[in-house]
Amino acid sequence: MITTSEHIRREEEYLKPFAIKNSETRGRKYPCKPHPYRPPFERDRERVIHSSSFRRLTYKTQVFVNHEGDHYRTRLTHTLETATIARSLALALGANCDLTEAIALSHDLGHTPFGHTGEEVLNELLSEVGGFEHNRQSLRVVDLLEKRYPEFDGLNLTYETREGIQKHVTLYDSAPNNDEFPEKWPSIEAQIVCVADEIAFNCHDLDDGIYSGLLDFEEVENEVPLWAELAEAARADYDGLSGELLRKEVIRRLINIQVTDTISTSDRRIEEYNPSCPDEVRRLPKRLIGYSDELTSENKILCDFLNERLYCNYKVLQMSTKARMIIESLFGVYVENPKLLPAGSRYRLDCEDERVVVADYIAGMTDRYAMLEYKKFFDPFEKLL
């Protein structure tokens, strides 16, 4: 059996100096007895996987609502794809794979039903009490809202995993201020997850968009140079390749070129700054993990295309309008009559603003559950018994 102490000893041999080792963790809020064969960051990963919030990601929207079809990404499959890409990056760069994976698997735990529309609505509804932001909510989930242990609320994750959740930044995410994490940048493992998240949602939203018919393959080829280049190369390698297989092959190549570019670019930055420890990474003038200037430009074209042609497609916006109606209506019902909340939420009404308690409850809903709750309250023919 490889014990925890043996695992920690081996980390000294194969992790780079800038990587966070299990022996260097700043620990947990509630002291936890060391496990004989599971190091701290591995335990974080498993606590997240076994949480109720993680399971509910199965029925939360990525771009397409779950009931639209079985083949579209959900918030859970997006999370798993992000974790896979992040682990590959961490392994190639000499970072801590277990910590990277723990951050990746937990980075969307606070996401609302109906994707970013749900977040926008709750942020508006909570404007008088600090607003709503899903990174902050993810941290709230792992610190307070999950109930799995008799000794404490939350999952009691390590400082390093929690830092990665709080400081998760992409094109669509910003890291809210938190005095507990004052450093300019997060760990290199957290930075890896930020880029892996972007790679996953850009590539897979594009894949789902074409599969759905909302995007046309030729249209993408005409307007996104990187896609055209990869499609041409795929056709050259496989004579007569077309249709679904061509789409999947180009997506595979798109992911590969993004990951490869990130590794080579980040490796050069690491060599340039040569950080000797994790804290040095946090104090550097710029992030170490990222794309080359060339790929950054290519990705901007891709992101602009997705925003205009997919995220702002009228069919996607129709669902966003429905989502807004559902969440606003449920919020109003629960705030007006908090007794309708489940017992697990009601007990917090004595110590927290009722709007925050209601937002916690709604944010934890799946798309499906939110629609069923809306139907129960607003469909006069819906049976309640």
C-alpha positions as CSV (number, residue, x, y, z in Angstrom):
1,M,0.0,0.0,0.0
2,I,1.2,3.5,-0.9
3,T,0.7,5.5,2.3
4,T,0.0,9.3,2.4
5,S,3.5,9.9,3.7
6,E,4.9,7.9,0.8
7,H,2.7,9.9,-1.7
8,I,3.9,13.2,-0.2
9,R,7.6,12.0,-0.4
10,R,7.2,11.2,-4.1
11,E,5.7,14.6,-4.8
12,E,9.1,16.1,-3.9
13,E,10.5,14.1,-6.8
14,Y,8.1,14.8,-9.6
15,L,6.4,18.1,-8.9
16,K,8.0,21.4,-10.0
17,P,9.0,23.9,-7.3
18,F,6.0,26.2,-8.2
19,A,3.5,23.4,-7.7
20,I,1.5,23.1,-4.5
21,K,2.4,20.0,-2.6
22,N,0.1,18.2,-0.2
23,S,2.7,18.8,2.5
24,E,2.5,22.6,1.9
25,T,-1.3,22.9,2.3
26,R,-2.5,25.8,4.5
27,G,-5.0,23.3,5.9
28,R,-8.8,23.3,6.5
29,K,-11.0,25.5,8.6
30,Y,-11.9,22.5,10.8
31,P,-8.8,20.4,11.6
32,C,-9.1,17.0,10.1
33,K,-7.2,13.8,11.1
34,P,-4.8,12.8,8.2
35,H,-5.9,9.8,6.2
36,P,-3.5,6.9,6.0
37,Y,-3.5,6.6,2.2
38,R,-5.4,9.6,0.8
39,P,-3.6,12.9,0.7
40,P,-5.5,16.2,1.4
41,F,-6.1,17.3,-2.3
42,E,-7.3,13.8,-3.3
43,R,-9.8,14.0,-0.4
44,D,-11.0,17.4,-1.6
45,R,-11.6,15.9,-5.1
46,E,-13.6,13.0,-3.6
47,R,-15.6,15.2,-1.3
48,V,-16.7,17.3,-4.2
49,I,-17.6,14.2,-6.4
50,H,-19.8,12.8,-3.6
51,S,-21.6,16.1,-2.9
52,S,-25.3,16.7,-3.8
53,S,-24.4,19.9,-5.6
54,F,-22.1,18.0,-7.9
55,R,-24.8,15.5,-8.8
56,R,-27.3,18.2,-9.5
57,L,-25.0,19.6,-12.3
58,T,-26.4,16.7,-14.4
59,Y,-29.6,18.7,-14.9
60,K,-28.2,22.2,-15.1
61,T,-27.9,24.1,-18.4
62,Q,-24.6,24.7,-20.3
63,V,-26.1,26.3,-23.4
64,F,-29.1,24.0,-24.2
65,V,-31.7,23.1,-21.5
66,N,-31.5,19.4,-20.6
67,H,-34.8,18.3,-22.1
68,E,-33.8,19.7,-25.5
69,G,-31.8,16.5,-26.2
70,D,-29.7,13.8,-24.7
71,H,-26.5,14.7,-26.6
72,Y,-26.0,18.3,-25.5
73,R,-23.5,19.2,-22.8
74,T,-24.9,19.8,-19.4
75,R,-23.1,21.7,-16.6
76,L,-21.9,18.3,-15.3
77,T,-20.4,17.1,-18.6
78,H,-18.8,20.5,-19.1
79,T,-17.3,20.2,-15.7
80,L,-15.9,16.7,-16.4
81,E,-14.5,17.9,-19.8
82,T,-12.8,20.9,-18.0
83,A,-11.3,18.5,-15.4
84,T,-9.9,16.2,-18.1
85,I,-8.3,19.1,-20.0
86,A,-7.0,20.6,-16.8
87,R,-5.4,17.4,-15.6
88,S,-3.6,17.0,-19.0
89,L,-2.2,20.6,-18.6
90,A,-1.2,20.0,-15.0
91,L,0.6,16.8,-15.8
92,A,2.5,18.3,-18.7
93,L,3.6,21.4,-16.7
94,G,4.5,19.6,-13.5
95,A,1.7,21.0,-11.4
96,N,-0.3,19.1,-8.8
97,C,-2.9,17.0,-10.7
98,D,-5.1,16.2,-7.7
99,L,-5.4,19.8,-6.6
100,T,-6.1,20.9,-10.2
101,E,-8.8,18.3,-10.6
102,A,-10.4,19.2,-7.3
103,I,-10.7,22.9,-8.4
104,A,-12.0,21.9,-11.8
105,L,-14.7,19.6,-10.5
106,S,-15.9,22.3,-8.0
107,H,-15.6,25.4,-10.1
108,D,-19.3,25.4,-11.2
109,L,-21.0,24.1,-8.0
110,G,-22.6,27.4,-7.4
111,H,-24.1,27.8,-10.9
112,T,-27.8,28.4,-11.1
113,P,-30.3,26.6,-13.3
114,F,-30.6,27.9,-16.9
115,G,-26.9,28.9,-17.2
116,H,-25.8,32.5,-17.1
117,T,-29.3,33.8,-17.4
118,G,-30.1,32.4,-14.0
119,E,-27.1,34.1,-12.5
120,E,-28.0,37.5,-14.1
121,V,-31.5,37.3,-12.7
122,L,-30.5,36.4,-9.2
123,N,-27.8,39.1,-9.3
124,E,-30.5,41.7,-10.1
125,L,-32.9,40.4,-7.5
126,L,-30.1,40.5,-4.8
127,S,-28.8,43.9,-5.8
128,E,-29.6,45.4,-2.3
129,V,-27.8,42.6,-0.4
130,G,-24.6,42.2,-2.4
131,G,-25.7,40.7,-5.6
132,F,-25.1,37.1,-6.8
133,E,-21.9,35.7,-8.5
134,H,-21.5,32.0,-9.1
135,N,-17.8,31.8,-8.1
136,R,-18.7,33.3,-4.7
137,Q,-21.8,31.0,-4.6
138,S,-19.6,27.9,-5.4
139,L,-17.5,28.8,-2.3
140,R,-20.6,29.3,-0.3
141,V,-21.7,25.8,-1.4
142,V,-18.5,24.1,-0.2
143,D,-18.2,26.2,3.0
144,L,-21.8,26.3,4.2
145,L,-24.6,24.8,2.1
146,E,-23.5,21.2,1.6
147,K,-24.6,19.1,4.6
148,R,-22.6,15.8,4.7
149,Y,-20.7,15.8,8.0
150,P,-22.0,15.9,11.6
151,E,-19.0,18.1,12.8
152,F,-19.4,21.0,10.5
153,D,-21.3,22.7,7.6
154,G,-19.9,22.4,4.1
155,L,-17.2,20.1,2.8
156,N,-14.3,21.6,4.8
157,L,-12.0,21.7,1.7
158,T,-8.4,22.9,1.9
159,Y,-7.4,26.5,1.5
160,E,-5.9,25.8,-1.9
161,T,-9.0,24.3,-3.4
162,R,-11.2,27.1,-2.0
163,E,-8.8,29.7,-3.4
164,G,-9.1,28.1,-6.8
165,I,-12.9,28.3,-6.6
166,Q,-13.0,31.9,-5.5
167,K,-10.4,33.1,-8.0
168,H,-11.8,31.4,-11.1
169,V,-11.5,33.9,-14.0
170,T,-12.4,33.4,-17.7
171,L,-13.9,35.5,-20.4
172,Y,-17.3,35.1,-18.7
173,D,-16.3,34.9,-15.1
174,S,-14.8,37.4,-12.7
175,A,-13.3,36.8,-9.3
176,P,-15.1,38.8,-6.6
177,N,-13.1,40.3,-3.8
178,N,-12.4,38.2,-0.8
179,D,-10.1,39.3,2.1
180,E,-9.3,35.6,2.8
181,F,-7.4,35.4,-0.6
182,P,-5.5,38.7,-0.9
183,E,-2.8,37.6,-3.3
184,K,-2.9,39.1,-6.8
185,W,-3.1,35.7,-8.6
186,P,-4.1,32.2,-7.5
187,S,-2.0,29.1,-7.6
188,I,-0.7,27.7,-10.9
189,E,-3.2,24.9,-10.5
190,A,-6.1,27.3,-10.3
191,Q,-4.8,29.2,-13.3
192,I,-4.7,25.9,-15.3
193,V,-8.4,25.4,-14.5
194,C,-9.3,28.9,-15.7
195,V,-7.8,28.2,-19.2
196,A,-9.1,24.6,-19.3
197,D,-12.6,25.9,-18.6
198,E,-12.3,28.4,-21.6
199,I,-11.0,25.6,-23.9
200,A,-13.9,23.3,-22.9
201,F,-16.7,25.8,-23.3
202,N,-15.4,27.3,-26.5
203,C,-14.9,24.0,-28.3
204,H,-17.9,22.1,-26.9
205,D,-20.4,25.0,-27.3
206,L,-19.3,25.2,-30.9
207,D,-19.8,21.4,-31.2
208,D,-23.3,21.6,-29.7
209,G,-24.2,24.6,-31.8
210,I,-23.4,22.8,-35.0
211,Y,-25.1,19.6,-33.9
212,S,-28.2,21.5,-32.9
213,G,-28.4,23.2,-36.4
214,L,-28.3,26.6,-34.9
215,L,-24.8,27.0,-36.4
216,D,-23.9,25.8,-39.9
217,F,-20.6,24.1,-40.5
218,E,-19.8,26.0,-43.7
219,E,-20.8,29.3,-42.0
220,V,-18.3,28.6,-39.2
221,E,-15.7,27.7,-41.8
222,N,-16.2,31.0,-43.7
223,E,-16.1,33.2,-40.6
224,V,-13.6,31.5,-38.2
225,P,-10.2,31.2,-39.8
226,L,-8.9,28.7,-37.2
227,W,-11.9,26.4,-37.9
228,A,-11.3,26.6,-41.6
229,E,-7.6,25.7,-41.3
230,L,-8.4,22.7,-39.1
231,A,-11.3,21.5,-41.4
232,E,-9.0,21.7,-44.5
233,A,-6.3,19.7,-42.7
234,A,-8.8,17.1,-41.6
235,R,-10.1,16.7,-45.2
236,A,-6.6,16.4,-46.5
237,D,-5.8,13.6,-44.0
238,Y,-9.1,11.7,-44.6
239,D,-10.3,11.8,-48.2
240,G,-14.1,12.2,-48.4
241,L,-14.5,13.0,-44.7
242,S,-17.8,14.9,-44.1
243,G,-20.8,15.3,-41.9
244,E,-20.7,14.2,-38.2
245,L,-17.3,12.6,-38.4
246,L,-15.8,15.8,-39.9
247,R,-17.3,17.9,-37.2
248,K,-16.0,15.6,-34.4
249,E,-12.5,15.4,-36.0
250,V,-12.3,19.2,-36.3
251,I,-13.4,19.6,-32.7
252,R,-10.8,17.1,-31.6
253,R,-8.1,19.0,-33.4
254,L,-9.3,22.3,-32.0
255,I,-9.0,21.0,-28.5
256,N,-5.6,19.6,-29.2
257,I,-4.2,22.8,-30.7
258,Q,-5.6,24.9,-27.7
259,V,-4.0,22.5,-25.2
260,T,-0.7,22.3,-27.0
261,D,-0.4,26.0,-27.4
262,T,-1.2,26.6,-23.7
263,I,1.5,24.1,-22.6
264,S,4.2,25.6,-24.9
265,T,3.3,29.2,-24.0
266,S,3.0,28.6,-20.3
267,D,6.2,26.6,-20.3
268,R,8.0,29.6,-21.8
269,R,6.5,32.0,-19.2
270,I,7.5,29.7,-16.4
271,E,11.0,29.6,-17.7
272,E,11.1,33.4,-18.0
273,Y,9.9,34.1,-14.4
274,N,11.3,30.9,-12.8
275,P,9.1,30.9,-9.7
276,S,10.7,29.0,-6.8
277,C,7.6,28.4,-4.8
278,P,3.7,28.7,-5.0
279,D,3.7,32.1,-3.2
280,E,6.0,33.5,-5.8
281,V,3.4,32.5,-8.5
282,R,0.8,34.4,-6.6
283,R,2.9,37.6,-6.5
284,L,4.0,37.7,-10.2
285,P,3.0,40.7,-12.4
286,K,1.1,38.4,-14.8
287,R,-0.5,35.0,-15.0
288,L,1.7,32.2,-16.0
289,I,-0.9,30.0,-17.7
290,G,-2.4,31.2,-21.0
291,Y,-2.4,31.2,-24.8
292,S,0.1,32.7,-27.2
293,D,-0.7,36.1,-28.7
294,E,-1.5,34.4,-32.0
295,L,-4.0,31.9,-30.5
296,T,-5.5,34.7,-28.3
297,S,-6.4,36.6,-31.5
298,E,-7.8,33.5,-33.1
299,N,-9.9,32.7,-30.1
300,K,-11.3,36.2,-30.0
301,I,-12.7,35.7,-33.5
302,L,-14.2,32.4,-32.3
303,C,-15.7,33.8,-29.1
304,D,-17.2,36.8,-31.0
305,F,-18.7,34.4,-33.5
306,L,-20.2,32.2,-30.7
307,N,-21.6,35.2,-28.9
308,E,-23.3,36.6,-32.0
309,R,-24.5,33.5,-33.7
310,L,-25.1,31.0,-30.8
311,Y,-25.6,32.7,-27.5
312,C,-27.6,35.5,-29.0
313,N,-29.5,33.2,-31.4
314,Y,-33.2,33.9,-31.0
315,K,-34.0,30.3,-30.0
316,V,-31.4,30.4,-27.2
317,L,-32.8,33.8,-26.2
318,Q,-36.3,32.4,-26.1
319,M,-35.2,29.9,-23.5
320,S,-33.5,32.7,-21.6
321,T,-36.7,34.7,-21.5
322,K,-38.5,31.6,-20.1
323,A,-35.7,31.2,-17.5
324,R,-36.0,34.8,-16.4
325,M,-39.8,34.4,-15.9
326,I,-39.4,31.2,-13.9
327,I,-36.7,32.4,-11.6
328,E,-38.3,35.8,-11.0
329,S,-41.6,34.2,-10.2
330,L,-40.2,31.6,-7.8
331,F,-38.1,34.2,-6.1
332,G,-41.2,36.3,-5.5
333,V,-43.3,33.4,-4.2
334,Y,-40.6,32.3,-1.7
335,V,-39.8,35.8,-0.4
336,E,-43.5,36.6,0.0
337,N,-44.1,33.3,1.9
338,P,-40.8,31.8,3.3
339,K,-42.8,29.0,4.9
340,L,-42.9,27.4,1.4
341,L,-39.1,26.8,1.6
342,P,-38.0,23.3,2.7
343,A,-37.0,22.8,6.3
344,G,-33.3,22.7,5.4
345,S,-33.5,26.3,4.3
346,R,-36.1,27.7,6.7
347,Y,-33.9,27.2,9.8
348,R,-31.5,29.9,8.4
349,L,-34.1,32.6,8.2
350,D,-33.4,33.6,11.8
351,C,-29.8,34.5,11.0
352,E,-29.7,35.5,7.3
353,D,-31.7,37.8,5.0
354,E,-34.6,35.9,3.6
355,R,-33.6,37.0,0.0
356,V,-30.2,35.3,0.4
357,V,-31.8,32.1,1.7
358,V,-34.3,32.1,-1.2
359,A,-31.5,32.7,-3.7
360,D,-29.4,29.8,-2.2
361,Y,-32.4,27.5,-2.6
362,I,-33.1,28.6,-6.2
363,A,-29.4,28.5,-7.2
364,G,-29.3,24.9,-6.1
365,M,-32.2,23.8,-8.2
366,T,-31.8,21.9,-11.5
367,D,-33.5,23.2,-14.6
368,R,-36.0,20.4,-14.3
369,Y,-36.8,21.0,-10.7
370,A,-37.2,24.8,-11.2
371,M,-39.7,24.2,-14.0
372,L,-41.7,21.7,-11.9
373,E,-41.8,24.1,-9.0
374,Y,-43.0,26.9,-11.3
375,K,-45.7,24.5,-12.7
376,K,-46.8,23.7,-9.2
377,F,-47.3,27.3,-8.2
378,F,-48.7,28.7,-11.4
379,D,-50.5,25.9,-13.3
380,P,-54.0,25.8,-11.6
381,F,-54.5,22.3,-13.0
382,E,-51.3,20.8,-11.5
383,K,-52.0,18.3,-8.7
384,L,-50.1,18.9,-5.5
385,L,-51.0,15.7,-3.7
